[in-house]
Amino acid sequence: MNESVRNAIVCLSEQGLSGRQIARQVQVARATVRRVLAEVAAARDEGAAPVPTPRPRRRLDAFAELLGQLLGRYPDLTARRLHEELRQQGFTGSYPTVWRWLHEHRPKPARAPVVRFETAPGAQAQMDYASYTIPFTEVGPRRLHLFSYLLGYSRRQYLGWVERQDFDSTLRQHLAAFTHLGGVAAGCLYDNFKVVVQGYEDDEPIYNPRFLAFANHYGFRPVACRPRRPQTKGKVERPFHYVQTNLLNGREFRTPEHLAEVTAWWLANVADVRVHGETKERPLDRHARELPHLLALPAHPYDVASVVYRHVSAEGLVAWQGHGYSVPWRWLGRLLAVRITAQELIVYDPQLQEVARHRLLPAGGPGRRSVQPEHQPQPSEGPGRAALEERFAELGPCGPRFLAGLVRAQRCGWDQARRVLALLTVYRRADVQAALERAVRYGAFGLACVQRILAATARPKPVLEVLAEEERRRLEPLLRADPVPPRPLSDYQALCPEGDSHGQASPASDPDAADRSVPAALERPGGPEGGRDR
């Protein structure tokens, strides 16, 4: 091993790189890295310069001419194949000996230089994520993701911390970046993560249609980078090291909100006003020249709120990311639309009228509940016992028997009866009837018993089927009304002219002419169509 390799190993170790990273960069074995670092440490302890450990002469010296010939004819010859050839010529050494010799003497392939390219103002931006575990002093360590959007010309960037790298968070951070930078670049480079790229077909990226709709709204073009080529987005990936060594290094953060405040201050007072090492200018100054070339923001921002459907549970809650949010008790068991914004969760009834609004609970951690007192039933509200008995009677002979047994066996039997009826919105009516029959047969009078039976024997109704039932229930009163009866043709004779263009009497003058004309046309060969053909 020459001194340049030893010096490179020591320098990389002083920079804090691990043994694996040093071995990968210098292209030596990790054992070699450990041996060199141990020799340097021992020499420093003794106060003398490190002396390379002389390697004993190997028995390969006698085969030097053969090795040179083989390596010259077959540059890609493996150590295993070379060892087999040497064994045939009388070599008795081990395979690691041949491997070490080949590793030292094989010419190293020259790496292609990375050519830096600059883009015109407003032509390109780059976006990426980086993950960090932040030891907050008040809430403990949290795993957060740093969103970065950087303009390629000015190198001015936006940073935002999120808890998830999901679709909604990514779009919200894009909106914040566009507002912070005052416009949108014509194109943006992305990694191949699912928010942007769904997959590949014939080496061509298949973009997420929802993300394309967002990009079309703002007029920019997403560009997926080639897989396993990180230098394509070097402008946005390199600043993460600057963030780690300048923003996060030597600072303490109390909460995620405090981290966001410090990040905004750091961008405005440190990152934007420093002299960039590549451009030799401040990003803020170059951004002033780039701003007129950015795409203007539309009059109305893109609505990035998610809309999902959720069943109201027996406790009167809708679930989102492990938490429960209350709705009025009258919607128990119904399928309702839920809209999630950056700060709130709004619940709508089937007519899209708002029925509940909650502030979003923090993601992660144990499940919590957001319950509003006005959503709970009052003593004078709720279905009466007579109405419950009528509803259970509609479920067949087993319905009243189950209700009677439930009221006798459970202290809160009437309340559980309402929750059993709520299962009709999740499961089909026949499945609920079969579950009640089974519960009566085995004397299992309880809500939990019915839920276990349904979970084992039935499958929930698809969302489309539930929505169809909701619409059928809404239209049923209208369909039951008496339809409009058909009218005689004489009611329309007043709308016809007195005579046609051939001078014949109009239907208004001869009431029976219209009735006679229909069978006359049908009596022609080929029907009315055949008469016109002639």
Backbone torsions as a table, in degrees:
resi	resn	phi	psi	omega
1	MET	NA	129.8	-179.6
2	ASN	-81.8	169.6	-175.0
3	GLU	-71.7	-26.3	180.0
4	SER	-66.2	-38.2	177.8
5	VAL	-67.8	-42.9	178.4
6	ARG	-61.8	-41.1	-179.9
7	ASN	-65.8	-38.7	178.4
8	ALA	-64.4	-40.0	178.9
9	ILE	-62.5	-44.6	-178.2
10	VAL	-66.5	-41.9	-179.4
11	CYS	-64.0	-43.2	179.0
12	LEU	-66.5	-34.4	176.8
13	SER	-66.3	-37.5	177.4
14	GLU	-65.9	-26.5	178.2
15	GLN	-79.5	-4.0	176.9
16	GLY	95.2	9.8	179.8
17	LEU	-75.8	149.7	179.4
18	SER	-78.1	168.0	178.9
19	GLY	-62.2	-36.1	178.3
20	ARG	-65.3	-44.3	-179.9
21	GLN	-65.3	-39.9	178.9
22	ILE	-64.2	-44.5	-179.2
23	ALA	-62.4	-36.2	-179.6
24	ARG	-69.8	-38.7	-178.2
25	GLN	-75.5	-40.3	-177.2
26	VAL	-85.4	-15.2	179.8
27	GLN	65.8	51.1	172.7
28	VAL	-132.0	172.0	179.0
29	ALA	-75.4	153.6	177.7
30	ARG	-64.6	-31.0	176.7
31	ALA	-64.4	-35.7	176.9
32	THR	-65.5	-39.9	178.0
33	VAL	-62.1	-46.0	179.8
34	ARG	-62.7	-40.0	-178.2
35	ARG	-66.2	-43.0	-179.9
36	VAL	-64.6	-44.4	-179.7
37	LEU	-65.4	-34.5	177.2
38	ALA	-67.9	-39.6	178.0
39	GLU	-64.3	-42.1	179.5
40	VAL	-65.5	-41.5	179.4
41	ALA	-65.1	-40.8	179.1
42	ALA	-65.7	-40.3	179.1
43	ALA	-66.2	-36.5	177.9
44	ARG	-66.7	-37.7	177.8
45	ASP	-64.1	-34.6	-179.2
46	GLU	-84.8	-10.2	179.1
47	GLY	81.0	14.1	-179.6
48	ALA	-118.4	162.0	178.4
49	ALA	-70.6	142.4	-179.7
50	PRO	-65.0	133.4	179.0
51	VAL	-108.9	126.0	179.9
52	PRO	-60.6	139.5	178.0
53	THR	-73.7	119.7	-178.6
54	PRO	-69.0	133.5	177.0
55	ARG	-84.9	140.1	177.4
56	PRO	-67.9	149.0	178.3
57	ARG	-65.6	133.7	-177.1
58	ARG	-93.4	160.7	176.3
59	ARG	-73.0	1.1	176.9
60	LEU	-74.2	-14.0	-178.7
61	ASP	-60.9	-31.7	-179.7
62	ALA	-71.2	-16.2	-178.2
63	PHE	-111.0	21.1	-175.8
64	ALA	-60.2	-43.3	-178.7
65	GLU	-64.6	-41.7	178.8
66	LEU	-66.0	-40.2	179.1
67	LEU	-62.9	-42.2	179.1
68	GLY	-63.5	-39.9	178.4
69	GLN	-64.8	-45.9	-178.7
70	LEU	-64.2	-43.2	-178.0
71	LEU	-69.7	-30.7	177.2
72	GLY	-71.0	-38.1	-179.6
73	ARG	-78.8	-33.9	-176.6
74	TYR	-128.6	84.4	-176.7
75	PRO	-62.1	-27.0	-177.3
76	ASP	-96.3	19.2	-178.7
77	LEU	-63.7	131.7	-179.6
78	THR	-81.9	160.5	179.4
79	ALA	-65.1	-35.6	179.0
80	ARG	-65.0	-44.1	179.1
81	ARG	-67.7	-37.7	177.8
82	LEU	-65.5	-37.6	178.7
83	HIS	-64.7	-37.5	178.1
84	GLU	-64.5	-42.3	178.8
85	GLU	-64.0	-40.7	-179.8
86	LEU	-67.7	-35.7	178.4
87	ARG	-62.5	-35.7	178.2
88	GLN	-68.4	-22.8	178.9
89	GLN	-95.2	8.2	175.0
90	GLY	102.0	6.2	178.9
91	PHE	-73.1	134.5	-177.0
92	THR	-115.3	6.1	-179.1
93	GLY	-76.4	179.0	-175.4
94	SER	-90.4	165.9	177.5
95	TYR	-65.1	-41.2	178.2
96	PRO	-58.6	-31.3	177.9
97	THR	-63.3	-45.0	178.4
98	VAL	-65.5	-39.6	-179.5
99	TRP	-62.4	-44.4	179.8
100	ARG	-64.6	-40.0	179.5
101	TRP	-64.9	-43.4	-179.0
102	LEU	-66.0	-36.3	-180.0
103	HIS	-67.1	-32.6	-179.0
104	GLU	-82.5	-30.7	-171.8
105	HIS	-104.7	-16.2	179.0
106	ARG	-71.2	135.2	178.4
107	PRO	-63.3	132.5	-179.9
108	LYS	-78.5	132.3	178.5
109	PRO	-67.1	136.0	179.6
110	ALA	-75.3	131.1	178.8
111	ARG	-78.0	138.8	178.1
112	ALA	-68.7	132.2	-179.5
113	PRO	-67.0	145.0	177.6
114	VAL	-86.3	117.2	-177.9
115	VAL	-90.4	121.0	177.0
116	ARG	-78.4	137.5	179.4
117	PHE	-126.5	145.4	178.9
118	GLU	-110.6	147.5	-178.5
119	THR	-112.7	159.3	179.5
120	ALA	-71.1	159.7	178.5
121	PRO	-57.9	131.2	177.8
122	GLY	75.0	5.3	-175.0
123	ALA	-84.9	-34.3	-172.1
124	GLN	-148.3	146.3	170.8
125	ALA	-131.3	164.8	178.8
126	GLN	-133.9	142.1	-176.9
127	MET	-132.0	141.5	179.1
128	ASP	-160.4	165.8	176.0
129	TYR	-116.3	153.1	168.8
130	ALA	-141.2	144.2	-175.6
131	SER	-110.2	139.0	-180.0
132	TYR	-140.2	148.2	171.0
133	THR	-101.4	110.9	-174.5
134	ILE	-99.4	122.9	178.2
135	PRO	-83.5	83.7	179.7
136	PHE	-68.1	141.8	-176.1
137	THR	-77.2	-24.2	-176.6
138	GLU	-103.2	-34.2	-175.9
139	VAL	-112.0	0.8	178.7
140	GLY	86.3	179.1	-177.9
141	PRO	-68.6	140.5	178.0
142	ARG	-135.0	143.0	175.0
143	ARG	-92.2	112.8	-178.2
144	LEU	-122.0	160.2	-178.9
145	HIS	-118.8	132.8	-177.9
146	LEU	-99.8	116.8	176.8
147	PHE	-87.0	131.9	-179.7
148	SER	-130.6	128.0	175.2
149	TYR	-126.1	119.9	-172.4
150	LEU	-128.0	135.1	175.5
151	LEU	-81.7	128.9	-172.6
152	GLY	-67.2	-33.0	-176.9
153	TYR	-79.2	-53.3	-174.4
154	SER	-86.5	-17.1	-175.9
155	ARG	66.1	13.3	174.7
156	ARG	-80.3	139.0	-173.7
157	GLN	-133.6	165.7	172.5
158	TYR	-119.3	138.4	178.5
159	LEU	-123.9	137.1	177.7
160	GLY	-145.8	138.5	-178.6
161	TRP	-97.0	132.3	179.6
162	VAL	-132.8	159.7	177.9
163	GLU	-91.3	-19.5	-179.4
164	ARG	-138.0	146.2	174.5
165	GLN	-95.8	44.0	-176.6
166	ASP	-90.2	-178.5	-174.6
167	PHE	-64.1	-48.1	-176.1
168	ASP	-63.7	-44.1	-179.9
169	SER	-63.7	-39.7	-179.4
170	THR	-64.3	-43.4	179.4
171	LEU	-67.0	-39.8	178.5
172	ARG	-63.6	-38.2	178.3
173	GLN	-69.3	-33.5	174.0
174	HIS	-60.9	-44.4	179.5
175	LEU	-61.0	-43.4	178.3
176	ALA	-63.9	-37.6	179.2
177	ALA	-67.3	-42.8	179.1
178	PHE	-61.2	-41.7	179.7
179	THR	-68.0	-41.0	-178.7
180	HIS	-65.0	-38.5	-176.3
181	LEU	-93.4	-6.4	174.7
182	GLY	79.8	14.4	179.6
183	GLY	168.0	-172.5	-174.5
184	VAL	-128.8	136.2	173.9
185	ALA	-73.9	154.5	-175.8
186	ALA	-66.2	-29.6	178.2
187	GLY	-140.0	159.4	-179.8
188	CYS	-144.1	133.6	179.1
189	LEU	-89.9	138.4	-178.1
190	TYR	-134.8	154.5	166.4
191	ASP	-73.9	172.5	-177.4
192	ASN	-91.4	52.4	175.6
193	PHE	-93.4	157.5	-165.3
194	LYS	-62.1	-22.9	178.5
195	VAL	-61.5	-34.8	-176.4
196	VAL	-104.8	-45.8	-174.0
197	VAL	-118.6	122.6	178.6
198	GLN	-82.1	-27.6	-178.7
199	GLY	171.4	-169.3	-179.3
200	TYR	-129.3	145.9	174.0
201	GLU	-140.1	118.3	-175.9
202	ASP	56.1	44.4	178.1
203	ASP	62.9	15.5	176.8
204	GLU	-111.6	132.2	-178.5
205	PRO	-69.6	140.8	172.9
206	ILE	-104.2	108.1	-173.7
207	TYR	-79.4	151.7	176.9
208	ASN	-65.6	121.6	-178.0
209	PRO	-59.2	-35.7	179.6
210	ARG	-66.0	-38.4	178.8
211	PHE	-71.3	-34.3	176.1
212	LEU	-63.2	-37.4	176.7
213	ALA	-62.7	-39.8	176.9
214	PHE	-64.9	-44.5	-179.8
215	ALA	-64.3	-39.6	178.3
216	ASN	-64.4	-33.0	179.5
217	HIS	-63.2	-36.6	-178.4
218	TYR	-99.5	-6.3	172.5
219	GLY	82.0	14.6	178.3
220	PHE	-104.1	163.7	-176.2
221	ARG	-112.0	118.3	175.5
222	PRO	-77.2	141.3	-179.8
223	VAL	-129.6	120.0	179.0
224	ALA	-84.5	131.1	179.1
225	CYS	-73.8	157.7	176.2
226	ARG	-65.7	139.2	179.8
227	PRO	-62.3	146.1	176.7
228	ARG	57.6	39.5	174.8
229	ARG	-138.2	77.9	-173.8
230	PRO	-68.4	-23.4	-177.6
231	GLN	-67.9	-11.8	178.2
232	THR	-62.6	-35.3	-179.9
233	LYS	-111.8	41.2	-177.4
234	GLY	-63.7	-28.5	-178.2
235	LYS	-65.4	-33.0	-179.3
236	VAL	-95.4	-23.9	-179.0
237	GLU	-81.2	-36.7	-180.0
238	ARG	-62.1	-41.3	-179.8
239	PRO	-61.3	-17.1	176.7
240	PHE	-62.3	-34.4	175.6
241	HIS	-65.3	-37.5	176.7
242	TYR	-65.6	-38.8	176.7
243	VAL	-62.6	-43.8	-177.3
244	GLN	-67.2	-37.1	-175.8
245	THR	-89.8	-16.0	-176.8
246	ASN	-117.5	-47.5	-179.2
247	LEU	-77.1	-49.9	-174.4
248	LEU	-86.9	-21.7	-175.5
249	ASN	-79.2	127.5	176.0
250	GLY	76.5	16.8	178.0
251	ARG	-127.4	150.1	174.8
252	GLU	-114.3	143.9	-178.0
253	PHE	-125.6	134.8	-176.8
254	ARG	-80.6	-50.7	-175.1
255	THR	-140.0	167.4	173.7
256	PRO	-58.3	-33.5	177.5
257	GLU	-65.2	-40.3	177.4
258	HIS	-64.3	-38.6	177.4
259	LEU	-61.9	-41.9	178.8
260	ALA	-64.1	-38.8	178.6
261	GLU	-65.8	-44.2	179.9
262	VAL	-65.4	-37.6	179.1
263	THR	-63.2	-43.3	178.1
264	ALA	-63.0	-41.5	177.6
265	TRP	-64.9	-41.5	-178.3
266	TRP	-64.6	-39.9	177.5
267	LEU	-61.3	-44.1	-175.1
268	ALA	-75.4	-34.5	-170.8
269	ASN	-106.6	-11.8	-178.1
270	VAL	-124.8	-63.0	-171.4
271	ALA	-66.9	-40.7	-175.7
272	ASP	-75.7	-21.1	-173.6
273	VAL	-110.3	3.5	176.6
274	ARG	-79.4	159.8	174.5
275	VAL	-85.6	116.4	-176.7
276	HIS	-68.3	139.3	-176.3
277	GLY	-67.7	-25.1	-177.8
278	GLU	-93.8	-46.0	-176.9
279	THR	-86.3	-17.6	-178.1
280	LYS	61.9	24.4	176.2
281	GLU	-137.2	164.7	175.7
282	ARG	-77.1	136.0	177.5
283	PRO	-56.5	-32.9	-179.2
284	LEU	-65.7	-37.5	-179.7
285	ASP	-71.0	-42.3	179.0
286	ARG	-68.2	-31.4	178.6
287	HIS	-66.2	-31.8	177.5
288	ALA	-63.6	-33.7	177.1
289	ARG	-80.1	-26.2	-178.9
290	GLU	-83.4	-25.0	-173.3
291	LEU	-55.4	-43.4	179.7
292	PRO	-64.3	-18.5	-177.7
293	HIS	-92.7	-6.1	179.2
294	LEU	-78.1	151.9	176.3
295	LEU	-69.5	134.4	-179.5
296	ALA	-69.8	148.3	178.3
297	LEU	-73.3	142.3	179.2
298	PRO	-68.1	165.0	-178.5
299	ALA	-64.3	-34.5	-179.1
300	HIS	-120.2	125.7	179.6
301	PRO	-68.4	157.1	179.0
302	TYR	-69.5	134.2	179.1
303	ASP	-80.2	108.1	-176.3
304	VAL	-97.6	6.9	-179.9
305	ALA	-68.1	141.5	177.6
306	SER	-87.6	145.9	176.1
307	VAL	-126.1	120.6	179.7
308	VAL	-131.2	165.7	174.8
309	TYR	-108.4	136.6	-179.7
310	ARG	-136.6	140.5	172.4
311	HIS	-80.3	139.2	173.9
312	VAL	-77.8	122.3	-175.3
313	SER	-72.0	175.3	179.0
314	ALA	-64.7	-21.2	176.5
315	GLU	-87.8	2.8	-180.0
316	GLY	78.1	33.2	-176.5
317	LEU	-124.5	149.0	167.5
318	VAL	-109.3	143.3	-173.6
319	ALA	-100.9	141.9	173.5
320	TRP	-154.5	117.6	178.3
321	GLN	53.9	43.6	175.0
322	GLY	84.6	-4.7	179.6
323	HIS	-109.5	160.9	179.1
324	GLY	-116.8	139.4	-179.5
325	TYR	-127.0	131.2	-172.8
326	SER	-78.5	152.6	172.2
327	VAL	-133.2	162.5	177.9
328	PRO	-55.1	143.3	-172.0
329	TRP	-60.9	-24.3	-176.7
330	ARG	-69.0	-15.0	177.3
331	TRP	-95.5	18.4	-178.4
332	LEU	-58.3	125.3	177.5
333	GLY	81.6	-3.8	-177.9
334	ARG	-84.1	159.2	175.7
335	LEU	-95.8	116.5	-174.4
336	LEU	-123.1	152.8	176.3
337	ALA	-82.1	138.3	-178.4
338	VAL	-126.9	128.0	178.6
339	ARG	-111.3	128.9	-176.4
340	ILE	-116.6	117.8	175.0
341	THR	-100.5	-170.6	-179.2
342	ALA	-67.9	-26.6	-175.3
343	GLN	-122.5	-21.6	-170.4
344	GLU	-129.9	162.6	171.8
345	LEU	-125.3	121.3	-177.4
346	ILE	-117.4	134.0	-179.1
347	VAL	-110.4	135.9	-177.9
348	TYR	-121.5	149.3	176.8
349	ASP	-83.0	177.4	-179.0
350	PRO	-59.4	-23.4	176.1
351	GLN	-90.7	12.9	177.7
352	LEU	61.6	34.2	171.3
353	GLN	-97.4	136.1	-177.3
354	GLU	-66.1	130.5	178.8
355	VAL	-118.4	-17.5	179.7
356	ALA	-158.8	149.0	178.2
357	ARG	-143.6	128.3	-178.3
358	HIS	-132.0	152.8	169.3
359	ARG	-81.9	135.4	-176.2
360	LEU	-63.1	136.0	173.8
361	LEU	-81.4	150.2	-179.6
362	PRO	-59.4	138.0	178.4
363	ALA	-71.0	153.8	179.4
364	GLY	84.4	168.8	-179.5
365	GLY	77.4	-175.7	179.8
366	PRO	-67.4	152.9	-179.7
367	GLY	-64.8	136.5	179.3
368	ARG	-123.3	170.2	-179.1
369	ARG	-126.8	138.9	173.1
370	SER	-113.5	103.3	-173.9
371	VAL	-117.9	127.1	176.0
372	GLN	-100.4	131.6	-175.1
373	PRO	-57.8	-34.7	-176.8
374	GLU	-69.2	-12.7	177.6
375	HIS	-82.4	-14.1	-179.2
376	GLN	-81.9	147.3	-179.5
377	PRO	-68.5	140.7	176.0
378	GLN	-84.0	162.5	-178.7
379	PRO	-57.0	-31.4	-178.6
380	SER	-88.9	-1.4	-177.1
381	GLU	-103.3	178.6	176.3
382	GLY	94.3	155.6	-179.9
383	PRO	-66.4	135.7	179.4
384	GLY	-75.0	172.7	-177.7
385	ARG	-66.8	-35.3	179.5
386	ALA	-64.6	-39.8	179.1
387	ALA	-66.8	-37.4	177.4
388	LEU	-64.9	-42.4	178.9
389	GLU	-62.4	-36.7	178.9
390	GLU	-68.1	-40.5	179.7
391	ARG	-65.4	-40.1	179.3
392	PHE	-70.4	-30.7	177.4
393	ALA	-65.4	-28.0	178.3
394	GLU	-70.2	-14.7	-179.0
395	LEU	-87.3	6.8	178.1
396	GLY	101.4	-175.4	-177.1
397	PRO	-60.9	-28.9	-177.5
398	CYS	-76.1	-19.8	-176.7
399	GLY	-62.0	-56.4	179.7
400	PRO	-62.3	-35.6	178.9
401	ARG	-64.3	-41.9	178.3
402	PHE	-66.1	-42.1	-179.9
403	LEU	-61.3	-43.8	179.6
404	ALA	-62.9	-44.9	178.5
405	GLY	-65.5	-35.5	179.3
406	LEU	-65.6	-42.9	-179.6
407	VAL	-65.6	-36.1	179.4
408	ARG	-72.8	-37.3	-171.5
409	ALA	-87.2	-27.1	-173.8
410	GLN	-112.5	140.6	179.7
411	ARG	-67.4	-37.0	177.0
412	CYS	-107.4	50.3	-173.8
413	GLY	-62.7	-41.3	-178.4
414	TRP	-67.1	-36.3	176.7
415	ASP	-66.6	-40.8	177.4
416	GLN	-66.8	-30.6	177.7
417	ALA	-62.4	-40.8	177.1
418	ARG	-62.8	-36.4	-178.9
419	ARG	-74.1	-30.4	175.2
420	VAL	-65.3	-42.1	177.8
421	LEU	-63.7	-29.1	178.5
422	ALA	-65.4	-20.8	178.5
423	LEU	-67.6	-17.3	179.4
424	LEU	-66.3	-22.1	178.4
425	THR	-83.9	-13.3	-179.7
426	VAL	-102.2	-38.8	-177.6
427	TYR	-114.9	160.4	178.2
428	ARG	-69.1	154.9	-176.3
429	ARG	-61.3	-42.1	180.0
430	ALA	-62.8	-36.6	178.9
431	ASP	-67.4	-40.4	178.4
432	VAL	-66.5	-40.8	177.5
433	GLN	-61.8	-42.7	178.2
434	ALA	-64.2	-37.6	178.5
435	ALA	-66.5	-39.4	178.0
436	LEU	-66.5	-39.8	177.1
437	GLU	-61.4	-42.1	178.9
438	ARG	-65.9	-40.6	179.3
439	ALA	-64.1	-40.4	178.3
440	VAL	-66.5	-39.6	-178.4
441	ARG	-61.1	-39.2	-177.3
442	TYR	-102.3	6.0	177.8
443	GLY	69.0	29.2	-178.8
444	ALA	-95.4	79.3	-176.4
445	PHE	-93.1	97.3	179.6
446	GLY	-178.8	151.4	179.1
447	LEU	-62.4	-44.5	-178.8
448	ALA	-61.8	-35.0	179.0
449	CYS	-64.2	-45.4	-179.9
450	VAL	-64.7	-39.3	179.3
451	GLN	-63.8	-40.6	179.2
452	ARG	-66.7	-38.9	178.9
453	ILE	-64.1	-44.6	179.7
454	LEU	-66.3	-38.2	179.1
455	ALA	-63.9	-30.3	-177.6
456	ALA	-90.0	-26.1	-171.8
457	THR	-116.8	-10.8	-174.2
458	ALA	-134.5	166.4	177.2
459	ARG	-122.2	141.3	179.8
460	PRO	-61.1	152.6	178.5
461	LYS	-69.1	143.1	174.5
462	PRO	-61.4	155.5	-177.9
463	VAL	-62.1	-39.0	-179.9
464	LEU	-63.9	-36.6	178.8
465	GLU	-67.4	-38.6	178.1
466	VAL	-64.9	-42.7	178.9
467	LEU	-64.5	-36.9	177.8
468	ALA	-64.2	-40.2	178.1
469	GLU	-65.2	-39.2	178.2
470	GLU	-61.8	-43.8	-179.4
471	GLU	-69.0	-37.1	177.8
472	ARG	-65.0	-38.0	178.5
473	ARG	-66.3	-35.3	179.5
474	ARG	-71.2	-36.0	-177.2
475	LEU	-87.7	-10.2	-174.8
476	GLU	-59.8	-43.4	177.9
477	PRO	-61.7	-34.6	179.6
478	LEU	-71.4	-34.3	-179.0
479	LEU	-74.0	-25.0	-179.9
480	ARG	-75.5	-19.0	-177.7
481	ALA	-66.3	155.6	-179.3
482	ASP	-68.0	129.6	179.8
483	PRO	-73.0	165.3	178.1
484	VAL	-71.9	125.5	-178.1
485	PRO	-70.5	154.6	178.0
486	PRO	-68.1	148.6	-179.3
487	ARG	-103.5	149.6	175.9
488	PRO	-71.2	158.2	-179.9
489	LEU	-65.3	-23.2	-179.7
490	SER	-63.5	-23.9	178.4
491	ASP	-67.5	-22.2	-176.7
492	TYR	-101.9	-1.8	-177.6
493	GLN	-67.5	-25.6	179.4
494	ALA	-67.9	-18.8	-179.8
495	LEU	-86.4	-10.8	-177.5
496	CYS	-88.1	152.1	178.2
497	PRO	-69.4	165.3	-177.4
498	GLU	-67.4	-32.5	179.9
499	GLY	-154.1	153.8	-179.7
500	ASP	-87.9	-176.4	-175.7
501	SER	-70.4	-17.2	-178.8
502	HIS	-94.0	3.9	177.5
503	GLY	82.8	10.4	178.9
504	GLN	-82.7	160.8	179.3
505	ALA	-68.8	140.6	178.9
506	SER	-78.6	162.0	176.0
507	PRO	-59.4	-24.8	-179.0
508	ALA	-68.3	-34.4	-179.9
509	SER	-80.1	-26.1	178.9
510	ASP	-126.7	96.7	-175.5
511	PRO	-59.7	-28.7	-177.1
512	ASP	-86.6	-6.3	-177.0
513	ALA	-66.4	-39.7	-178.3
514	ALA	-64.7	-39.0	179.9
515	ASP	-69.4	-32.8	-178.7
516	ARG	-77.1	-26.9	-175.5
517	SER	-69.0	-28.7	-176.5
518	VAL	-68.6	-53.5	179.2
519	PRO	-66.5	-30.0	178.3
520	ALA	-61.7	-39.9	178.9
521	ALA	-67.9	-35.8	-178.3
522	LEU	-72.3	-21.4	-178.7
523	GLU	-79.3	-10.9	179.6
524	ARG	-71.3	152.6	176.5
525	PRO	-63.4	129.9	-179.7
526	GLY	80.6	3.1	178.2
527	GLY	76.5	-168.6	-178.3
528	PRO	-58.6	-34.3	-178.0
529	GLU	-67.0	-43.1	-179.3
530	GLY	-63.4	-37.8	178.5
531	GLY	-61.4	-38.7	179.3
532	ARG	-68.6	-33.4	-179.6
533	ASP	-63.9	-36.1	179.3
534	ARG	-73.0	NA	NA
